[in-house]
Amino acid sequence: MRFILGFIGAVFALALTCSLFSGLKTYIQNPPAPLASEKFHLEPKALHLSSDGPFGKFDKQQLQRGFQIYSEVCSACHSLKLVSFRDLKGLGYNEAEIKKIASDWKTQVPSINPDTGEASTRKALPSDNFPSPFANEVAARAANNNALPPDLSLITKAREGGAAYVYSLLTGFQPQPAELLKKFPDAKTPQGLHYNPYFANLNIAMPPPLTTNGQVTYADGTPATVDQMAKDVAAFLVWTAQPDLERRHGAGLAVVVFLLFATILGYLAYQQIWHDEKRVVRVTGALDPKNQAKTTRAKRKADVAG
């Protein structure tokens, strides 16, 4: 039985080896053709936010500007289902402002009419999460050329590059380069899609959301350039993904200080108590005097020299 199992295993290993070498031969003789997305896809542009680094803190004015961009531009298509209105307190809004934002939100919250039992809607409350702009996925796809707008609650955690990816994507819309069409004639952006080199396959269903300077009017007077608006909404989406970032940074700093203090105390205790103590090594094995005496007696009894 063991021989049969070993033979089957050897045959299986041989088949895998043959398959491997066959695949390598095919790859070498007929390498895959280069793709336009491999040649023209760009890594996210550098973006520096106040929340970056182990000591980073949110710029609440920038977060409020980013929330304004979301509410006036992005919320028409993208949901924010993991964030509630009362979470806006972390952006510096007071209770009265939060109640007004919730009450005036353009999309009402699905509800049930208590009198008829039929589906209905109501104005949002601070305890509600941000309602989706569409009733369901079918409605969302129907309104967006069959593309499903992703929820933005955790987008900076879900996409490689985080905030830099969001910023680059929002500012990366451009006409398709002539060089791309020259090298890849079949890679022309399809009707209904938009060329963006920061998107994985270069063509994205979302049209440019930030199109002109001054598209919104900031309450704090900051010039609303396309670049500034993209930075602000990227910073806001960092907050939605990790609103407890400042608390975690503070906790991490406290732990580092505690460990440093404990290390210093441990070193001082070592110097004070154990530094001058000599380590006593107990002789064991063949060097143990008792074992040596036993060996000598045994040799003498057996009349063995040495």
Secondary structure, DSSP 8 states (H G I E B T S, - for coil): -HHHHHHHHHHHHHHHHHHHHHHHHHHHHS-----HHHHH---------TT-STT----HHHHHHHHHHHHHTGGGT---TT-BGGGGGGGT--HHHHHHHHHT-SS-EEEE-TTT--EEEE---TTSB---SSSSHHHHHHHTTT------TTHHHHSTTTHHHHHHHHH------HHHHHH-GGG---TT-EE-TTSTTSEESS--S--STTSS--TT-----HHHHHHHHHHHHHHHH-TTHHHHHHHHHHHHHHHHHHHHHHHHHIIIIITT--------GGGSHHHHHHHHHHHHHTT---
